[in-house]
Amino acid sequence: MAQRRQLGMFAKGRIAGMLESGRSQAEVSRILNVNQSVISRLWQRFQRTGDVTRRPVSGRPRVTTPRQDRYLVISGRRQRGSTARALSLAFTVVTGIRISRQTVYRRLNHAGMYARRPAVCILLTSAQKRARLNWSLKHQHWSVGEWAIVMFSDGSRFSLSTDSSRVTIWRERGTRFEPRNISERHHFPSRGVMVWAGIMMDSRTNLHFFNTGSVTGQRYKVLEPYVRLFRGAVGPDLTFMDDNAPCHRAELVDDFLETENIQRMLWPANFPDLNAIEHVWDMLGRQIAALSHPPSTVTELKRTLQEAWNRLSPELIHHLIATKFVVVVIAHAHLPKRVSPSPREFSCQGALDYACRWQQP
């Protein structure tokens, strides 16, 4: 099909002037080599409006109606994991109208829905949800002084190859696959180190490295001097907190705590997001992943971790424990290992109200 040739304003003015001077439309068509139908429409518009310019048009008509747009939005909300192509195919099956992926994107974006990575959470049973809520309600009114005698402890593993998907880079368009913009990842777990530490309101233990393996009940015995040290500094009111991991519940550990007369805080299963030290591990991992020259050997990794641990300020640890995060973080219970929002961002009562609704079966 031949492409239409749009008349310029000068040509339109000549046509209107020649017709006004008494020439016929056929004569003007022959002189200017313009189709007579075009001249006829132009003359009718000139007589009606006194102008030869075209009226603004609304553009290409929408392929979907408002009702069909609402159907697309509802489909996106009901099938949040579907791709734009899958939604467009399902729409075609129902309505008989073919739409592109871009149309799906535009309709969902207009409704405030955008394609984003889903948040990853720990699968919880109904009993575990109730235990989390009951534990938080029990401790919601604890004072700073009561939290000050709790020692939060846990271990973590750091590897040479980061497994974090939160790291981003700055790059130019079209350079995604250039070597400097590629982050290599191993199919199998890379070498790394296992560490353990404990934190209190205004203090922390040394960072302990385990040479090999995991924190089994036998290796956990090396933690005794750290707990004894804080027991002597705090007194008989020291409360020791660790999770319900099997290595932490070994008889050797239970016997040691009972012998030292150290109270153990009851901790619900799958409850890492309320352990303050988990957020410390998360921050250390982010710092290492963001290094321009990350560690390439286990020795370098240990040194980097030790330096990052030494840089932790007492104010940061105090803030993690003292801002009533136990109450606030429950509103984000589906986002484990995430630093809790501050009380300015989320009120304690609002968090509890949300939790009560969320925990209902």
C-alpha positions as CSV (number, residue, x, y, z in Angstrom):
1,M,0.0,0.0,0.0
2,A,1.4,3.4,-1.0
3,Q,2.2,5.8,1.9
4,R,-0.1,8.8,2.2
5,R,1.4,12.1,1.4
6,Q,0.4,14.8,3.9
7,L,-0.2,18.2,2.4
8,G,1.7,21.1,4.0
9,M,0.2,24.3,5.2
10,F,1.5,26.2,2.1
11,A,-0.1,23.7,-0.3
12,K,-3.4,23.8,1.6
13,G,-3.3,27.6,1.5
14,R,-2.7,27.5,-2.3
15,I,-5.7,25.2,-2.8
16,A,-8.0,27.4,-0.7
17,G,-6.8,30.5,-2.6
18,M,-7.3,29.0,-6.0
19,L,-10.8,27.8,-5.2
20,E,-11.7,31.2,-3.8
21,S,-10.5,32.8,-7.0
22,G,-13.1,30.8,-9.0
23,R,-11.2,27.8,-10.2
24,S,-12.9,24.4,-10.1
25,Q,-11.9,21.5,-7.9
26,A,-11.0,19.4,-11.0
27,E,-8.8,22.2,-12.4
28,V,-7.0,22.6,-9.1
29,S,-6.5,18.9,-8.8
30,R,-5.0,18.7,-12.2
31,I,-2.6,21.7,-11.7
32,L,-1.4,20.6,-8.2
33,N,-1.5,16.9,-8.9
34,V,-3.6,16.3,-5.8
35,N,-6.6,13.9,-5.6
36,Q,-9.9,15.7,-6.1
37,S,-11.4,14.0,-3.0
38,V,-8.6,15.6,-0.8
39,I,-9.4,19.0,-2.3
40,S,-13.1,18.5,-1.7
41,R,-12.6,17.7,2.0
42,L,-10.2,20.6,2.4
43,W,-12.7,23.0,0.8
44,Q,-15.6,21.8,2.9
45,R,-13.5,22.2,6.1
46,F,-12.4,25.7,5.0
47,Q,-16.0,26.7,4.3
48,R,-17.2,25.3,7.7
49,T,-14.4,26.6,9.9
50,G,-12.5,29.2,7.9
51,D,-9.3,27.3,8.5
52,V,-7.3,24.7,6.6
53,T,-5.6,23.1,9.6
54,R,-6.6,19.7,10.7
55,R,-8.4,19.3,14.0
56,P,-6.5,17.4,16.7
57,V,-7.3,13.7,16.8
58,S,-7.6,11.5,19.8
59,G,-5.0,9.1,18.6
60,R,-5.3,5.3,18.1
61,P,-8.4,3.9,19.7
62,R,-7.9,1.7,22.7
63,V,-8.2,-2.0,22.0
64,T,-9.9,-2.7,25.3
65,T,-12.9,-1.2,27.0
66,P,-12.9,0.0,30.6
67,R,-14.7,-3.2,31.7
68,Q,-12.0,-5.3,30.0
69,D,-9.3,-3.2,31.7
70,R,-10.9,-4.1,35.1
71,Y,-10.9,-7.7,34.1
72,L,-7.2,-7.6,33.3
73,V,-6.4,-6.0,36.7
74,I,-8.5,-8.6,38.5
75,S,-6.7,-11.4,36.6
76,G,-3.3,-9.9,37.6
77,R,-4.3,-9.8,41.3
78,R,-5.6,-13.3,41.3
79,Q,-2.7,-14.7,39.3
80,R,0.2,-12.6,40.7
81,G,2.8,-15.1,39.4
82,S,1.6,-15.0,35.8
83,T,3.6,-13.3,33.1
84,A,2.3,-10.6,30.9
85,R,2.2,-13.0,27.9
86,A,0.2,-15.6,29.9
87,L,-2.3,-12.9,31.0
88,S,-2.7,-11.7,27.4
89,L,-3.3,-15.2,26.1
90,A,-5.9,-15.8,28.8
91,F,-7.5,-12.5,27.9
92,T,-7.7,-13.5,24.3
93,V,-9.3,-16.9,25.1
94,V,-12.1,-15.2,27.2
95,T,-12.8,-12.1,25.0
96,G,-11.6,-13.1,21.6
97,I,-9.5,-9.9,21.4
98,R,-5.8,-10.2,20.9
99,I,-3.6,-7.8,22.9
100,S,0.1,-7.5,23.3
101,R,2.2,-7.8,26.4
102,Q,2.8,-4.1,26.3
103,T,-0.9,-3.5,26.6
104,V,-1.1,-5.8,29.7
105,Y,1.8,-3.8,31.2
106,R,0.1,-0.5,30.5
107,R,-3.2,-1.5,32.0
108,L,-1.7,-3.0,35.1
109,N,0.7,0.0,35.6
110,H,-2.2,2.3,35.3
111,A,-3.9,0.4,38.2
112,G,-0.7,0.8,40.2
113,M,0.6,-2.8,39.7
114,Y,4.2,-3.3,38.6
115,A,6.3,-6.4,38.0
116,R,8.6,-6.8,41.0
117,R,10.6,-9.6,42.7
118,P,8.5,-11.2,45.5
119,A,9.6,-11.1,49.1
120,V,10.9,-14.4,50.4
121,C,9.5,-15.6,53.6
122,I,9.7,-18.6,56.0
123,L,6.9,-21.0,55.7
124,L,5.0,-21.0,59.0
125,T,2.3,-23.3,60.3
126,S,-0.7,-22.0,62.2
127,A,0.8,-23.1,65.5
128,Q,4.0,-21.3,64.8
129,K,2.1,-18.1,63.9
130,R,0.2,-18.3,67.2
131,A,3.5,-18.9,69.1
132,R,5.0,-15.8,67.5
133,L,2.1,-13.7,68.4
134,N,1.9,-14.9,72.0
135,W,5.6,-14.4,72.5
136,S,5.5,-10.8,71.1
137,L,2.4,-10.0,73.2
138,K,4.2,-11.3,76.3
139,H,7.3,-9.1,75.7
140,Q,5.7,-6.0,74.2
141,H,5.9,-4.0,77.4
142,W,9.4,-4.9,78.4
143,S,11.5,-2.0,79.5
144,V,14.9,-1.1,78.2
145,G,16.3,-2.4,81.5
146,E,14.7,-5.8,81.0
147,W,16.1,-6.1,77.4
148,A,19.5,-4.9,78.7
149,I,20.1,-8.2,80.5
150,V,19.3,-10.4,77.4
151,M,22.2,-11.8,75.4
152,F,21.2,-12.5,71.8
153,S,23.4,-15.1,70.2
154,D,23.5,-17.1,67.0
155,G,25.8,-18.4,64.3
156,S,26.0,-17.6,60.6
157,R,27.9,-18.8,57.6
158,F,29.7,-16.4,55.2
159,S,30.9,-17.7,51.8
160,L,33.4,-16.4,49.3
161,S,30.7,-16.1,46.6
162,T,27.8,-13.9,47.6
163,D,24.4,-15.5,47.4
164,S,22.7,-12.1,47.9
165,S,20.2,-11.0,45.1
166,R,20.0,-7.5,46.6
167,V,23.3,-6.3,45.2
168,T,22.9,-4.0,42.2
169,I,25.4,-2.3,39.9
170,W,25.4,0.8,37.8
171,R,25.9,0.2,34.1
172,E,25.1,1.8,30.7
173,R,22.4,0.5,28.4
174,G,23.4,-2.4,26.2
175,T,26.3,-3.4,28.5
176,R,24.5,-6.0,30.5
177,F,26.7,-8.9,29.4
178,E,30.0,-7.2,29.4
179,P,32.5,-8.9,31.8
180,R,32.7,-6.0,34.2
181,N,28.9,-6.1,34.7
182,I,28.6,-9.8,35.3
183,S,28.4,-11.4,38.7
184,E,29.7,-14.9,38.7
185,R,27.9,-17.5,40.8
186,H,28.9,-21.1,41.6
187,H,26.4,-23.9,41.2
188,F,27.7,-25.5,44.4
189,P,28.3,-23.9,47.8
190,S,31.7,-22.2,47.8
191,R,34.1,-22.2,50.6
192,G,33.4,-20.0,53.6
193,V,33.5,-19.7,57.4
194,M,31.1,-20.4,60.2
195,V,31.0,-17.7,62.9
196,W,29.3,-17.2,66.2
197,A,28.8,-14.1,68.4
198,G,26.5,-12.6,71.0
199,I,25.3,-9.1,71.6
200,M,23.8,-7.2,74.4
201,M,22.4,-3.7,74.8
202,D,25.7,-1.9,74.9
203,S,28.2,-4.7,74.4
204,R,29.2,-7.7,72.3
205,T,31.3,-10.8,72.4
206,N,34.3,-11.4,70.3
207,L,33.6,-12.9,66.8
208,H,34.4,-16.6,67.1
209,F,35.4,-18.6,64.0
210,F,34.8,-22.3,63.6
211,N,37.5,-24.0,61.6
212,T,35.3,-26.6,59.8
213,G,31.8,-27.8,59.7
214,S,28.7,-26.5,61.5
215,V,28.0,-25.6,65.1
216,T,27.4,-29.0,66.6
217,G,26.8,-29.6,70.3
218,Q,30.5,-30.5,70.8
219,R,31.8,-27.4,69.1
220,Y,29.2,-25.3,70.9
221,K,31.2,-25.9,74.1
222,V,33.8,-23.2,73.0
223,L,31.1,-20.7,73.6
224,E,31.2,-21.3,77.4
225,P,33.8,-18.7,78.2
226,Y,31.9,-15.9,76.4
227,V,28.7,-16.7,78.3
228,R,30.6,-17.0,81.6
229,L,32.2,-13.6,81.0
230,F,28.9,-11.9,80.6
231,R,27.4,-13.8,83.4
232,G,30.1,-12.4,85.7
233,A,29.5,-8.9,84.4
234,V,25.7,-8.8,84.4
235,G,25.0,-11.0,87.4
236,P,22.5,-13.8,88.0
237,D,19.8,-12.0,86.0
238,L,21.5,-12.7,82.7
239,T,19.1,-14.3,80.2
240,F,20.7,-16.3,77.3
241,M,18.8,-16.3,74.0
242,D,19.4,-18.7,71.1
243,D,17.1,-20.3,68.6
244,N,15.7,-23.8,68.5
245,A,18.4,-25.2,66.2
246,P,19.3,-28.8,67.2
247,C,22.9,-27.9,67.8
248,H,21.8,-25.3,70.3
249,R,19.5,-27.8,72.1
250,A,22.2,-30.4,72.6
251,E,22.3,-31.9,76.1
252,L,25.8,-30.5,76.6
253,V,24.5,-26.9,76.2
254,D,21.5,-27.5,78.4
255,D,23.7,-29.0,81.1
256,F,26.2,-26.1,80.9
257,L,23.5,-23.4,81.3
258,E,21.9,-25.3,84.2
259,T,25.2,-25.6,85.9
260,E,26.0,-21.9,85.5
261,N,22.4,-21.1,86.7
262,I,21.8,-19.1,83.5
263,Q,18.2,-18.5,82.5
264,R,17.3,-19.4,78.9
265,M,14.7,-17.4,77.0
266,L,12.0,-19.5,75.4
267,W,12.1,-18.9,71.7
268,P,9.4,-20.0,69.1
269,A,10.5,-22.0,66.1
270,N,11.3,-20.3,62.9
271,F,11.7,-16.9,64.6
272,P,14.9,-15.5,63.2
273,D,13.5,-12.0,62.3
274,L,13.1,-11.1,66.0
275,N,16.7,-12.1,66.9
276,A,18.6,-8.8,66.9
277,I,21.9,-10.5,65.9
278,E,20.3,-11.8,62.7
279,H,20.2,-8.2,61.5
280,V,23.8,-7.7,62.4
281,W,24.7,-10.7,60.2
282,D,22.7,-9.2,57.4
283,M,24.5,-5.9,57.6
284,L,27.9,-7.6,57.6
285,G,26.9,-9.7,54.5
286,R,25.8,-6.5,52.7
287,Q,29.1,-4.7,53.5
288,I,31.2,-7.6,52.2
289,A,29.0,-8.0,49.0
290,A,29.4,-4.3,48.3
291,L,33.2,-4.3,48.4
292,S,34.9,-3.3,45.2
293,H,37.4,-6.1,45.8
294,P,35.7,-8.9,47.8
295,P,37.7,-11.5,49.6
296,S,39.0,-14.3,47.4
297,T,40.4,-16.6,50.1
298,V,39.1,-17.9,53.5
299,T,41.9,-16.0,55.2
300,E,40.9,-12.7,53.6
301,L,37.2,-13.4,54.4
302,K,38.0,-13.9,58.1
303,R,40.0,-10.7,58.2
304,T,37.3,-8.7,56.4
305,L,34.6,-10.1,58.8
306,Q,36.7,-9.3,61.8
307,E,37.3,-5.8,60.7
308,A,33.6,-5.3,60.0
309,W,32.7,-6.7,63.4
310,N,35.2,-4.4,65.1
311,R,33.6,-1.4,63.4
312,L,30.2,-2.1,64.8
313,S,29.3,0.8,67.1
314,P,27.6,0.2,70.5
315,E,25.0,2.7,69.4
316,L,23.9,0.5,66.5
317,I,23.5,-2.5,68.7
318,H,21.7,-0.5,71.3
319,H,19.3,0.8,68.6
320,L,18.5,-2.7,67.4
321,I,17.5,-3.9,70.8
322,A,16.1,-0.7,72.4
323,T,13.6,0.4,69.7
324,K,11.0,-2.1,70.7
325,F,11.7,-4.0,67.5
326,V,10.1,-7.1,69.1
327,V,6.7,-5.4,68.8
328,V,7.2,-3.6,65.6
329,V,8.7,-6.4,63.5
330,I,5.7,-8.6,63.9
331,A,3.9,-6.6,61.3
332,H,6.6,-7.7,58.9
333,A,6.6,-11.3,60.1
334,H,6.6,-12.5,56.4
335,L,9.9,-10.8,55.8
336,P,12.5,-12.6,58.0
337,K,16.0,-11.3,58.5
338,R,15.0,-7.8,57.7
339,V,16.0,-4.9,59.9
340,S,13.0,-3.7,61.8
341,P,11.4,-0.3,61.0
342,S,11.8,2.4,63.6
343,P,8.9,3.4,65.8
344,R,8.5,6.5,63.7
345,E,7.7,4.4,60.7
346,F,5.4,1.9,62.4
347,S,3.6,2.3,65.7
348,C,3.7,-0.5,68.2
349,Q,-0.1,-0.6,68.6
350,G,-0.5,-0.6,64.8
351,A,1.9,-3.5,64.6
352,L,-0.1,-5.5,67.2
353,D,-3.4,-4.7,65.5
354,Y,-2.0,-6.0,62.2
355,A,-0.5,-9.0,63.9
356,C,-3.8,-10.0,65.5
357,R,-5.6,-9.8,62.1
358,W,-2.7,-11.6,60.3
359,Q,-2.5,-14.5,62.8
360,Q,-6.2,-15.4,62.5
361,P,-6.8,-18.6,60.6
